[in-house]
Amino acid sequence: MSLAGGLRCCRRLLSWVPVLVIVLVVLWSYYAYVFELCLETSMANVEEITAFIYLIFYHAIFVFFTWTYWKSIFTLPQQPNQKFHLSYSDKERYENEERPEVQKQMLVDMAKKLPVYTRTGSGAVRFCDRCHLIKPDRCHHCSVCAMCVLKMDHHCPWVNNCIGFSNYKFFLQFLAYSVLYCLYIATTVFNYFIKYWRGELPSVRSKFHVLFLLFVACMFFVSLVILFGYHCWLVSRNKTTLEAFCTPVFTSGPEKNGFNLGFIKNIQQVFGDNKKFWLIPIGSSPGDGHSFPMRSMNESQNPLLANEEPWEDNEDENRGKKAQKETSLGSSYYATVLAPAITLSEPTFSYSSYK
């Protein structure tokens, strides 16, 4: 094995360390909650019914938590299909061409046959020189996975996988059930934490597990709820993490809300139209990941989807027109009604005053 191959193998092994840490923490939390808290502490205090109820809800959450984590790890990122790759002849012509402007025009001609509407910051066609393909909209190259990923969001070391079109729904569900898992443990353990603190329970081996379980659950809950809240905001705007940091550029120019279709449709772009699959880690995202509905196209079909800024401009224009109309009405009213009345009354007033 060459030195580069050995380093690559070590890198792959080390990439599983964060996943191994999470798995060990979860296994310990299962042992601490089920055996040390419910079966040891609760049963010792004659709280069999409470322990039974705790275990039922705990295992229901635990199943969905582990299921979504598994799907986030082992659902492979989806790559662009063959039609986005350069053919052998096109690749050869592109690499042999030394003039950048000619290479750029070659990519433009190739992109005309594809449903590609996003561009680079300079307005050129988005091309990956490592995968030798024209990138579909929202597709990016992951340097860790060494491939282009459809609708790439980010590479997550905690699942050792690239989060994109194929597994973004599972990742969001994993975050949601992780938050619920930590919250459930913290709320149910807190009562026993108080009892240990007050000395109402004997200081046995379970005390360490119960107290440390509460600390770990609270610590993970704070970090996870922030991350989950951020991704909820991204979903509500139909953005990826990369798009939130770098505004996508379309053929018409940069547009930060280019894929924003409205709150409900944005959610459906991730979870699908069928609501009964929203909480289950089953693939239900619409489309194939190569093309996505855009705000500009929806606006052409439905003007009510226009963004807020044009509406504000229209409101200002309407206010101006309304003010001009009121001014013209006031002027005409003055000219037709008030002015003759004042003219007729002024001589009478002047005559009586001097008289």
Disulfide bonds with the S-S distance in Angstrom:
none
